[in-house]
Structure formats: structure tokens, C-alpha cells
Amino acid sequence: MVDLLLMSALLTALPPTARLLLVGDAGQLPPVGTGAVLEELCRPACREQLGSAVIELTTTYRNNGAIAAVASALRQPQPSGSDPLEALRPQLEQLEPNANLQWLEAPVTQLPPAVLQPLRAQQQRLRELSQGLRWQGEQVHPEDNVALLEALEARIALSPLRQGPWGVEALHRALLGSALGAPLERWPLGTPVLNRLNRPEQELSNGDIGVLVERDGLRLVWMSAGRLLHPARLAGAEPALALTVHKAQGSQYGEVLLLLPPSRHGDPRLLYTGLTRARRRVLLVTPGQPT
């Protein structure tokens, strides 16, 4: 996620005596800004120059089984212009019914029930937790902090697109209805809230996620560190029952519902990044084959 501008600023700020350790996954999506620094450093020509300064870790601890196997296949060199999903088709067609990666082909004219139903269950679980919070003074009880965090990280829907039939906005319209256009404080209790701006004065970064809760009739946003913020302090926030794959980088969830719309199959890093956000289970949804 480090682009050329940020890397240049970092190197300029470091004293000559400093040692720099870069940790990351070159197989994931490149940064939004210009220059995929880590990916370039991991190319054969650079690796040869860097020698033993480059170490590749190959043991996966986040996930295993079919998720890890398909992710490993996606890291292999692909012919230029090839469709990684088509290359994976034989492997996907042989998945066992109890594999931790399942594949569903569905029409793009509607959001699949196999995606919406688990997300509605996620909504219900977060709503119940938000309504039943115990308070210690002005703070959420520590056990409820843990329960909220675990529920928040239990499941997510990911899409490469914000807009379109299988985009993040379409998912939120289906889940939140008319509340989607309302101010944050009028969203349903338990709705995950995505902060989209760096707010150093509040110790918040772009991408931090909280949950809308209520205390004594006052709507507040619970953040994962247990802090509570008034919704007015989170201008521009969005719901986070679904995220773009790019926004989800650096996070992990128990279950990932990964929608891959038409024309979004060409970059193996997109599919790889989405799959590897999951710890336990992935449902991969792709457009149905023409009949």
C-alpha cells in the first residue's frame, strides 16, 4: 500500500543511521497512488540486487484448505492478458462440499440470496448486541467490547466495485433501504460505520470501522478501541456491511462473501486480496456462464 510519494517522504525523513524494515504481501492490490514499491522490490531483478535482505515467508497462518490452495495458485505467474478465474475454473469445479471455499455462479441481474441472507443475520447479531450493551459509567463493559469486535469481524461482503449491480452501494441499498440516505444517527442500530478520513485529533485513520450504538437515547459510534464518538464527528462516514476489496486490505474476517462482477476477472491480485481476507470461509460469487 506504499506508493512512490509516501516512500520518498519516508526515506527523506529517516536519519542516515536508520534501518528500514518493510513487511507486506506483494501479491495484493497496488496502492492507489503511483508506484507499487513493494511489488517492484520483490521482482527478480531487484531481489537479486538486494540478496539476503529479502526474505519470503511461505507458511500461511490466517487460513488453510481450499482458500490457501487457490490463493497459492493465484500467486503463480500468469500469461499476460489471461483471465485468472478461467485458469482457476478446473480447481473451483473440484471443490468438495465441505471445503472452506465455495463457488457460486449467479445472474448479475440481482444480488444472490446466498450473500444477502448471511449479511442480514450479521445485521441482526450486531443490532442485538448494540441494544443489550452493559455500561460502566460512560464506557461499554469490557466483555461487550470484545463481543462487538468479534461480531464486527465475523463476516463481510467484498466487491471490487462501489457502483453497479454487485457493487458495495447496491448491497447497502438492499440491506438498509431508505435509511441509507439518512444521516448516520438515523441508521439502524448495530450498523457498522466506516470512517473515510484521517482524523489525527481523534486518533482515527481512514478505514477504521465502528458500530452505531445507543446510550440513554443518544446515538453514538463505538470504535474498536472502545471509544465512543458522536456521529457529528464522523462526517462523510459510510455503512460497512460491505467494502470494496481495496478498502479491505489490511483487515481480516471470519467469513468473506466475495462478489466478482463481469469484467473484473483480469487482475489476479484482486481475487487474491479478497480471498485472503478470510480466516475460516469464503463464498466466491461470479457471473453465471451464458447458456
DRENTOR-877017 format. One line per field, with one value per residue (C-alpha): x, y, z; residue in one letter; residue number from 1. Coordinates in nm, 2 decimals. Example, Ala and Ser with C-alpha at 12.3 -4.5 7.8 and 13.67 -1.06 7.14 Angstrom:
<drentors>
xx: (1.23:1.37)
yy: (-0.45:-0.11)
zz: (0.78:0.71)
tidren: (a:s)
doke: (1:2)
</drentors>
This chain:
<drentors>
xx: (0.00:0.31:0.33:0.63:0.53:0.49:0.81:1.01:0.88:0.96:1.32:1.38:1.26:1.48:1.83:2.13:2.18:1.83:1.74:1.42:1.21:0.93:0.67:0.39:0.24:0.34:0.06:-0.21:-0.35:-0.11:-0.16:-0.40:-0.11:0.16:0.42:0.38:0.70:0.69:0.59:0.89:1.13:1.01:1.07:1.36:1.60:1.56:1.57:1.90:2.05:1.91:2.03:1.96:1.79:1.47:1.30:0.98:0.76:0.56:0.37:0.01:-0.15:-0.46:-0.63:-0.58:-0.75:-0.91:-0.87:-0.49:-0.46:-0.65:-0.46:-0.13:-0.24:-0.31:0.04:0.19:0.29:0.00:0.03:-0.03:-0.39:-0.52:-0.83:-0.72:-1.08:-1.09:-0.75:-0.89:-1.21:-1.10:-0.98:-1.30:-1.52:-1.35:-1.41:-1.56:-1.90:-1.73:-1.44:-1.38:-1.40:-1.73:-1.81:-2.14:-2.23:-2.53:-2.71:-2.58:-2.93:-2.99:-2.80:-2.77:-2.98:-2.67:-2.50:-2.79:-2.91:-2.58:-2.55:-2.89:-2.80:-2.49:-2.71:-2.94:-2.65:-2.49:-2.83:-2.89:-2.55:-2.60:-2.93:-2.81:-2.49:-2.39:-2.23:-1.97:-2.01:-1.97:-1.78:-1.90:-1.85:-1.52:-1.69:-1.93:-1.64:-1.50:-1.84:-1.89:-1.54:-1.59:-1.93:-1.79:-1.51:-1.73:-1.85:-1.81:-1.92:-1.65:-1.67:-1.42:-1.69:-1.86:-2.14:-2.31:-2.53:-2.29:-2.13:-2.10:-2.37:-2.62:-2.55:-2.61:-2.93:-3.06:-2.97:-3.05:-3.33:-3.43:-3.21:-2.91:-2.98:-3.04:-2.79:-2.57:-2.75:-3.07:-2.92:-3.04:-2.87:-2.58:-2.49:-2.11:-1.97:-1.66:-1.46:-1.32:-1.09:-0.77:-0.86:-0.55:-0.72:-0.95:-0.68:-0.88:-0.74:-0.91:-1.06:-1.13:-1.47:-1.71:-2.07:-2.37:-2.49:-2.72:-2.68:-2.97:-3.14:-2.82:-2.68:-2.30:-2.04:-1.85:-1.49:-1.29:-1.07:-1.38:-1.40:-1.74:-1.78:-2.08:-2.19:-2.13:-1.76:-1.76:-1.87:-1.86:-1.88:-2.04:-2.20:-1.96:-2.16:-1.98:-1.65:-1.45:-1.17:-0.92:-1.06:-1.05:-0.67:-0.50:-0.82:-0.94:-1.28:-1.41:-1.62:-1.59:-1.87:-1.67:-1.86:-1.67:-1.88:-1.82:-1.51:-1.34:-1.16:-0.84:-0.63:-0.53:-0.43:-0.80:-0.92:-0.61:-0.66:-1.03:-0.98:-0.70:-0.91:-1.09:-0.98:-1.24:-1.47:-1.52:-1.81:-1.69:-1.97:-1.91:-2.14:-2.31:-2.19:-2.40:-2.64)
yy: (0.00:0.23:0.44:0.63:0.96:0.81:0.60:0.91:1.11:0.82:0.78:1.16:1.17:0.88:0.96:0.80:0.56:0.42:0.07:0.02:-0.30:-0.33:-0.60:-0.68:-0.90:-0.82:-1.03:-0.79:-0.49:-0.20:0.14:0.40:0.64:0.60:0.32:-0.03:-0.01:-0.34:-0.53:-0.37:-0.46:-0.82:-0.86:-1.09:-0.81:-0.62:-0.93:-1.03:-0.69:-0.70:-1.05:-1.18:-0.85:-1.00:-1.28:-1.45:-1.62:-1.91:-2.05:-1.93:-1.89:-1.69:-1.96:-2.31:-2.57:-2.46:-2.09:-2.12:-2.36:-2.12:-1.82:-2.00:-2.07:-1.70:-1.61:-1.81:-1.62:-1.57:-1.53:-1.17:-1.09:-1.42:-1.45:-1.59:-1.70:-1.91:-2.06:-2.15:-2.30:-2.66:-2.62:-2.45:-2.71:-2.98:-2.82:-3.05:-2.96:-2.91:-2.71:-2.37:-2.21:-2.24:-2.11:-1.99:-1.88:-1.64:-1.40:-1.04:-0.90:-0.94:-0.98:-1.35:-1.46:-1.66:-1.33:-1.12:-1.38:-1.41:-1.03:-0.99:-1.23:-1.02:-0.71:-0.89:-1.00:-0.66:-0.50:-0.73:-0.66:-0.29:-0.29:-0.50:-0.32:-0.30:0.02:0.10:0.47:0.62:0.32:-0.01:-0.31:-0.48:-0.81:-0.63:-0.45:-0.80:-0.93:-0.63:-0.66:-1.03:-0.98:-0.70:-0.92:-1.23:-1.16:-0.91:-0.88:-0.76:-0.63:-0.46:-0.20:0.08:0.10:-0.14:-0.45:-0.62:-0.31:-0.20:0.06:-0.19:-0.42:-0.14:-0.03:-0.39:-0.41:-0.06:0.05:0.42:0.46:0.46:0.82:0.93:1.09:0.85:0.88:0.76:0.44:0.11:0.03:-0.20:-0.08:-0.09:0.26:0.32:0.63:0.76:1.04:1.06:1.24:1.26:1.48:1.19:0.92:0.78:0.67:0.63:0.28:0.25:0.08:0.12:0.03:0.26:0.21:0.39:0.51:0.67:0.76:0.92:0.76:0.71:0.53:0.27:0.23:-0.09:0.05:0.10:0.48:0.64:0.93:1.14:1.08:1.45:1.39:1.14:1.35:1.15:0.81:0.52:0.19:-0.10:-0.42:-0.44:-0.30:-0.26:-0.52:-0.23:-0.08:-0.42:-0.46:-0.50:-0.65:-1.00:-1.16:-1.50:-1.52:-1.34:-1.31:-1.21:-1.09:-1.07:-0.89:-0.92:-0.76:-0.77:-1.11:-0.98:-0.89:-1.19:-0.96:-0.85:-1.21:-1.29:-0.99:-1.07:-1.44:-1.38:-1.15:-1.47:-1.68:-1.96:-1.94:-1.78:-1.77:-1.67:-1.54:-1.50:-1.44:-1.75:-1.89:-1.80:-2.08)
zz: (0.00:-0.01:-0.32:-0.45:-0.29:0.05:0.02:-0.09:0.21:0.45:0.32:0.33:0.69:0.81:0.95:0.77:1.06:1.05:0.94:0.74:0.76:0.50:0.57:0.33:0.06:-0.29:-0.42:-0.30:-0.49:-0.55:-0.38:-0.52:-0.58:-0.84:-0.79:-0.64:-0.43:-0.26:-0.58:-0.76:-0.48:-0.50:-0.87:-0.97:-1.08:-0.75:-0.54:-0.70:-0.60:-0.25:-0.19:0.17:0.26:0.11:0.29:0.17:0.43:0.28:0.58:0.60:0.94:0.86:0.66:0.51:0.30:-0.03:0.05:0.08:-0.22:-0.45:-0.31:-0.38:-0.74:-0.79:-0.68:-0.97:-1.28:-1.52:-1.90:-2.00:-2.07:-1.93:-1.71:-1.37:-1.30:-1.61:-1.52:-1.17:-1.31:-1.30:-0.94:-0.84:-1.01:-0.80:-0.46:-0.20:-0.05:0.29:0.16:0.33:-0.01:-0.20:-0.55:-0.68:-1.03:-1.03:-1.26:-1.23:-1.26:-0.88:-0.56:-0.47:-0.16:-0.06:0.00:0.14:0.39:0.59:0.58:0.73:1.00:1.06:1.09:1.34:1.56:1.57:1.64:1.93:2.08:2.04:2.21:2.50:2.59:2.96:3.07:3.33:3.37:3.03:2.89:2.74:2.96:2.86:2.78:2.55:2.38:2.30:2.18:1.95:1.80:1.74:1.57:1.36:1.23:1.18:0.83:0.54:0.18:-0.06:-0.41:-0.65:-0.73:-0.54:-0.80:-1.03:-0.98:-0.75:-0.60:-0.24:-0.28:-0.42:-0.13:0.12:-0.06:-0.03:0.34:0.47:0.23:0.27:0.58:0.35:0.25:0.61:0.85:1.03:1.36:1.19:1.05:1.22:1.55:1.50:1.16:1.10:1.03:0.80:0.88:0.54:0.66:0.86:1.18:1.39:1.65:1.72:1.67:1.37:1.04:0.70:0.70:1.08:1.14:1.43:1.52:1.58:1.94:2.18:2.54:2.72:2.39:2.25:1.93:1.94:1.73:1.91:1.78:1.81:2.08:2.30:2.24:2.17:1.93:1.84:1.48:1.40:1.44:1.16:0.86:0.54:0.71:0.52:0.62:0.63:0.59:0.26:0.15:-0.17:-0.19:-0.19:0.13:0.30:0.26:0.60:0.76:0.83:0.88:0.98:0.66:0.33:0.07:-0.24:-0.54:-0.86:-1.13:-1.50:-1.64:-1.30:-1.35:-1.53:-1.22:-1.01:-0.73:-0.69:-0.64:-0.42:-0.20:-0.15:-0.08:0.17:0.40:0.53:0.82:0.80:0.50:0.16:-0.07:-0.42:-0.64:-1.01:-1.31:-1.45:-1.77:-2.08:-2.18)
tidren: (m:v:d:l:l:l:m:s:a:l:l:t:a:l:p:p:t:a:r:l:l:l:v:g:d:a:g:q:l:p:p:v:g:t:g:a:v:l:e:e:l:c:r:p:a:c:r:e:q:l:g:s:a:v:i:e:l:t:t:t:y:r:n:n:g:a:i:a:a:v:a:s:a:l:r:q:p:q:p:s:g:s:d:p:l:e:a:l:r:p:q:l:e:q:l:e:p:n:a:n:l:q:w:l:e:a:p:v:t:q:l:p:p:a:v:l:q:p:l:r:a:q:q:q:r:l:r:e:l:s:q:g:l:r:w:q:g:e:q:v:h:p:e:d:n:v:a:l:l:e:a:l:e:a:r:i:a:l:s:p:l:r:q:g:p:w:g:v:e:a:l:h:r:a:l:l:g:s:a:l:g:a:p:l:e:r:w:p:l:g:t:p:v:l:n:r:l:n:r:p:e:q:e:l:s:n:g:d:i:g:v:l:v:e:r:d:g:l:r:l:v:w:m:s:a:g:r:l:l:h:p:a:r:l:a:g:a:e:p:a:l:a:l:t:v:h:k:a:q:g:s:q:y:g:e:v:l:l:l:l:p:p:s:r:h:g:d:p:r:l:l:y:t:g:l:t:r:a:r:r:r:v:l:l:v:t:p:g:q:p:t)
doke: (1:2:3:4:5:6:7:8:9:10:11:12:13:14:15:16:17:18:19:20:21:22:23:24:25:26:27:28:29:30:31:32:33:34:35:36:37:38:39:40:41:42:43:44:45:46:47:48:49:50:51:52:53:54:55:56:57:58:59:60:61:62:63:64:65:66:67:68:69:70:71:72:73:74:75:76:77:78:79:80:81:82:83:84:85:86:87:88:89:90:91:92:93:94:95:96:97:98:99:100:101:102:103:104:105:106:107:108:109:110:111:112:113:114:115:116:117:118:119:120:121:122:123:124:125:126:127:128:129:130:131:132:133:134:135:136:137:138:139:140:141:142:143:144:145:146:147:148:149:150:151:152:153:154:155:156:157:158:159:160:161:162:163:164:165:166:167:168:169:170:171:172:173:174:175:176:177:178:179:180:181:182:183:184:185:186:187:188:189:190:191:192:193:194:195:196:197:198:199:200:201:202:203:204:205:206:207:208:209:210:211:212:213:214:215:216:217:218:219:220:221:222:223:224:225:226:227:228:229:230:231:232:233:234:235:236:237:238:239:240:241:242:243:244:245:246:247:248:249:250:251:252:253:254:255:256:257:258:259:260:261:262:263:264:265:266:267:268:269:270:271:272:273:274:275:276:277:278:279:280:281:282:283:284:285:286:287:288:289:290:291)
</drentors>
